[in-house]
Amino acid sequence: MEPDRTPIDAVAPLRISFVGGGTDLPHWYEEHGGAVLSATIDHSVRVRLVPREDREITVRSLDLGHMVAYHLDQGPAYDGVMDLPKAAIARMGITTGVDLQIESDAPPGSGLGGSSALVTAVVAALAMLTDRRLSAHEVARLSHRIEREDLGISGGWQDQYAAAVGGFNFLEFSRAHVSVSTVRASEQTLAALSQQLLLCYTGSVRRNVGLIDRQIRLHREGREETILGMKRLQEMAFAMRHAVERGDVEALGSLLDEAFLAKKQMNPYITEHTQIEEMLGTARAAGAIGGKICGAGGGGYLLLAAPPSARGAIRAALERSGGQFAAFAFSPVGVRARRGGDVWAPSA
């Protein structure tokens, strides 16, 4: 019988992390617990999988222009080119060839959780291919294992859970488990947040600058400012969640500023060799209430809070500095896959 070569299309959302990034790493949460406030947005990573009749694998990135091909019997070479999908295929135990095509709304290293969204989308596509049921927690844990264990990429847990679960979430981390709580924000609050928040690409991405490894080293060396910064970030995750849930959108700008200062206290290298601080200063001078860098630092996107009346001035000022603005909306949906009329989604 001919194999079913109907394509599988999988989509995983990107996310904005408001506060708490860094406390989702085991060197911190195993002793202190961790907390992150994040929300998925309508930017995504999209994967198209087409089954083959042989045991050849091809992986193509439409954004980066990369293309790799290998035979399952020989296995892939982990050489820094499309290693994430290669490792996902190996981890999922795929025994037949596939063609994978990948497209993302944000470049790698941009601070929107794109790498984890890519892995999560590939896992979902492969799960649908093999008729494998997985919960959102299982998708997140699998994706985390692929990145952290199979490929040895430094990082935490928040991005895999954001992509797998979707929505506006408060994530808590401990040695025993990861807890995901939906943030109880009204439609009115979400609309007000959308009116206040701006997402601006700084014009460059983080490129293997080892910021997460450096953060871990500073903590292990017992640097007091790093420990105080992480405690502050963790406390702020609760404070910002409560502000959102009570609809206090006005407080968000100053909280974003405080989150940025705490992140810099945790790791003073996050803005090194970048325009981040200058661009944040430019935004404030043009009317922004506050802002922070998304992700670990070193480049990527800025998340800014501003009254609607100042948005035009902020946009004009930052575009003169090379900034590029990305319109976005909150999205409640986590990873999904589709094949013809059938939909695969993580089970409850």
C-alpha positions in Angstrom: 0.0 0.0 0.0 1.2 3.5 -0.9 2.3 5.5 2.1 0.2 8.6 2.9 2.2 11.5 1.6 -0.3 14.2 2.6 1.6 17.1 4.1 1.4 17.9 7.8 1.5 21.6 8.8 2.5 22.5 12.3 2.4 25.9 13.9 3.9 27.0 17.3 3.6 30.5 18.7 6.4 32.9 19.7 6.1 34.6 23.1 7.0 37.8 24.9 8.4 37.3 28.4 7.5 40.1 30.7 9.7 39.1 33.7 11.3 36.2 35.4 13.6 34.9 32.6 16.7 33.3 34.2 14.8 32.0 37.2 13.7 29.0 35.1 17.2 27.5 35.0 17.9 24.6 37.4 20.9 26.2 39.1 18.4 28.7 40.5 14.9 27.1 40.8 16.2 23.8 42.4 17.1 25.9 45.4 14.9 28.9 45.3 12.0 28.1 42.9 11.4 30.2 39.9 8.6 32.2 38.3 8.0 33.7 34.8 5.2 35.8 33.4 4.8 35.3 29.6 2.3 35.5 26.8 2.2 33.9 23.3 1.6 36.2 20.4 0.4 35.9 16.8 3.9 35.4 15.5 4.9 31.8 14.9 7.2 29.2 13.6 5.6 27.1 10.8 6.7 23.6 9.8 5.6 21.6 6.8 6.4 17.9 6.8 6.0 15.7 3.8 6.5 11.9 4.3 8.9 10.2 1.8 8.9 6.6 0.5 12.6 6.2 1.4 14.8 6.9 4.4 16.2 10.2 3.3 15.7 13.3 5.4 15.8 16.9 4.0 15.4 20.0 6.1 15.1 23.4 4.5 14.8 26.8 6.2 13.0 29.3 4.0 14.2 32.2 6.1 17.9 31.4 6.4 18.3 29.6 3.0 19.8 26.6 4.7 19.2 23.1 3.3 20.5 19.8 4.8 20.0 16.2 3.6 21.1 12.9 5.2 20.1 9.2 5.3 18.5 7.9 8.5 21.0 4.9 8.4 24.0 7.3 8.7 22.3 9.8 11.0 22.8 13.6 10.9 26.0 15.5 11.5 25.5 18.1 14.3 27.4 20.9 12.7 25.4 24.0 13.7 23.2 23.9 10.6 19.5 23.0 11.3 20.6 21.0 14.4 17.3 21.5 16.2 15.1 19.7 13.7 17.8 17.0 13.2 17.8 16.3 16.9 14.0 16.3 17.1 13.8 13.7 14.3 16.4 11.5 16.2 14.7 11.9 19.6 11.2 11.0 18.2 12.6 7.8 16.7 11.4 8.5 13.1 12.1 5.4 10.9 10.9 6.8 7.5 12.2 9.7 5.4 10.6 13.1 5.6 11.0 16.5 3.9 10.8 19.3 6.4 10.3 23.0 5.5 10.6 25.7 8.2 9.6 29.3 8.3 9.7 31.7 11.2 8.4 35.2 11.9 11.5 36.1 13.9 15.2 35.4 13.4 17.1 33.0 15.7 18.4 34.7 18.8 15.7 37.4 18.7 14.5 36.8 22.3 11.0 35.6 21.4 11.5 31.9 22.1 11.9 31.0 18.4 14.3 28.1 18.9 11.9 26.3 21.3 8.9 27.1 19.1 10.7 25.5 16.2 11.5 22.3 18.2 7.9 22.2 19.5 6.4 22.6 16.0 8.6 19.8 14.7 7.7 17.5 17.7 4.0 18.1 17.0 4.4 17.4 13.3 6.3 14.2 14.0 3.8 13.2 16.7 1.0 13.5 14.2 3.0 11.5 11.6 3.5 8.7 14.1 0.0 8.9 15.6 1.4 9.7 19.0 -0.7 11.4 21.6 1.2 13.8 23.9 0.1 16.2 26.6 1.3 19.8 26.5 3.6 19.0 29.4 5.0 16.0 27.5 5.6 18.2 24.4 7.4 20.8 26.5 9.5 18.2 28.3 10.4 16.5 25.0 11.4 19.8 23.4 13.4 20.8 26.5 15.3 17.4 26.4 16.1 17.9 22.7 17.6 21.4 23.3 19.2 21.0 26.6 20.3 17.3 26.8 20.6 16.2 23.2 22.2 19.4 21.9 23.6 20.8 25.1 22.1 24.3 24.5 22.0 26.4 27.6 18.7 27.8 28.7 15.6 27.3 30.9 12.1 25.9 30.6 9.8 28.8 29.9 10.0 28.8 26.1 9.0 25.2 25.6 6.0 25.5 27.9 4.9 28.8 26.3 4.9 27.2 22.8 3.3 24.0 23.9 0.5 25.5 26.1 -0.1 28.9 24.6 -1.8 31.9 26.2 -1.0 34.4 28.9 0.6 32.3 31.6 2.3 32.4 35.0 4.9 29.6 35.1 6.4 28.4 38.3 9.5 26.1 38.5 10.8 23.8 41.2 12.9 20.7 41.5 9.8 18.6 41.5 7.6 20.1 38.7 6.6 22.9 36.4 3.3 24.6 37.2 1.3 26.6 34.5 -1.4 28.9 35.6 -3.5 31.0 33.2 -3.3 34.7 34.0 -6.9 35.9 34.7 -6.8 39.0 32.5 -10.0 40.5 31.3 -10.6 41.2 27.6 -10.6 44.9 28.5 -7.2 44.5 30.2 -5.7 42.6 27.2 -7.0 45.3 24.9 -5.5 48.0 27.0 -2.2 46.1 27.1 -2.2 45.8 23.3 -2.7 49.6 23.1 0.3 50.2 25.4 2.9 47.7 24.3 5.3 48.0 21.4 7.6 45.4 20.0 10.8 46.8 18.4 13.5 44.8 16.7 16.9 46.3 17.6 18.4 45.4 14.2 20.7 42.6 15.4 20.4 39.2 17.1 22.2 37.4 19.8 25.0 35.3 18.3 26.6 32.7 20.6 27.8 35.3 23.1 27.3 32.9 26.0 25.1 35.1 28.1 23.3 32.3 29.8 26.5 30.4 30.6 27.9 33.6 32.0 24.9 34.2 34.2 25.2 30.6 35.6 28.9 31.2 36.3 28.2 34.5 38.1 25.7 32.7 40.3 28.1 29.8 41.0 30.8 32.3 41.9 28.4 33.7 44.5 28.3 37.2 43.0 25.9 39.0 45.4 24.4 41.3 42.8 23.5 38.4 40.5 21.7 36.6 43.4 19.9 39.8 44.4 18.9 40.4 40.8 17.5 37.0 40.4 15.5 37.3 43.7 14.2 40.6 42.4 13.1 39.1 39.1 11.3 36.3 40.8 9.4 38.6 43.2 8.5 40.9 40.2 6.9 38.0 38.3 4.3 37.8 41.1 3.9 41.6 41.3 3.5 41.9 37.5 1.0 39.1 37.4 -1.1 40.7 40.1 -1.0 44.1 38.3 -2.3 42.4 35.1 -5.0 40.5 36.9 -6.3 43.6 38.7 -6.2 45.5 35.4 -3.5 48.0 36.5 -2.1 48.5 33.0 -0.6 51.9 34.0 1.8 50.1 36.4 3.3 48.0 33.6 5.7 50.5 32.2 7.6 51.1 35.5 7.5 47.4 36.2 9.2 46.7 32.8 11.9 49.3 33.6 12.4 47.6 37.0 12.6 44.2 35.3 15.3 45.4 33.0 17.3 46.8 35.8 17.0 43.6 37.8 18.0 41.6 34.7 21.1 43.8 34.3 21.8 43.4 38.0 21.7 39.6 37.5 24.0 39.7 34.4 25.7 43.0 33.7 26.7 41.8 30.2 23.3 41.7 28.6 23.7 45.0 26.8 27.4 44.7 26.1 28.3 45.7 22.5 24.7 46.6 21.7 22.5 49.7 21.2 20.0 48.4 23.7 20.4 51.0 26.4 20.7 53.9 23.9 17.5 52.7 22.2 15.6 52.4 25.5 16.8 55.9 26.4 15.6 57.2 23.0 12.2 55.5 23.6 11.8 57.1 27.0 12.8 60.5 25.7 10.0 60.1 23.0 7.4 59.3 25.7 7.8 55.6 26.6 6.9 54.8 30.2 9.3 51.9 30.3 10.9 49.0 28.5 13.1 45.9 28.6 15.0 43.6 26.3 13.2 40.3 25.4 15.1 37.1 26.0 18.6 36.7 27.5 20.0 39.9 26.0 22.7 40.7 23.5 20.2 41.9 20.9 16.8 41.0 19.6 13.5 42.7 20.5 12.6 45.5 22.9 9.3 45.4 24.7 8.1 48.9 25.3 5.2 50.4 27.3 3.8 53.8 26.2 0.6 55.7 26.1 -1.1 55.5 22.7 -0.5 59.2 22.1 3.3 58.6 22.2 3.5 55.6 19.9 4.1 57.7 16.7 6.9 59.7 18.2 8.5 56.5 19.7 8.3 54.7 16.4 9.8 57.6 14.5 12.7 58.1 17.0 13.6 54.4 17.1 13.3 53.9 13.4 16.0 56.6 13.0 18.2 54.4 15.2 17.6 51.3 13.1 14.7 49.9 15.0 12.0 47.9 13.2 8.5 47.7 14.7 6.5 44.5 14.6 2.7 44.7 15.1 1.4 41.9 17.3 -1.6 40.6 19.2 -1.9 38.2 22.0 -2.7 34.7 21.0 -4.3 32.0 23.3 -3.3 29.0 21.1 -0.4 26.7 21.7 1.2 24.3 19.2 -1.1 22.7 16.6 -0.6 20.4 13.6 -3.0 19.7 10.7 -3.2 17.0 8.1 -6.0 17.5 5.6 -9.1 17.9 7.8 -7.5 16.4 10.9 -6.0 18.5 13.7 -3.4 17.3 16.2 -3.2 19.2 19.5 -1.7 18.3 22.8 -4.1 16.4 25.1 -5.2 17.8 28.4 
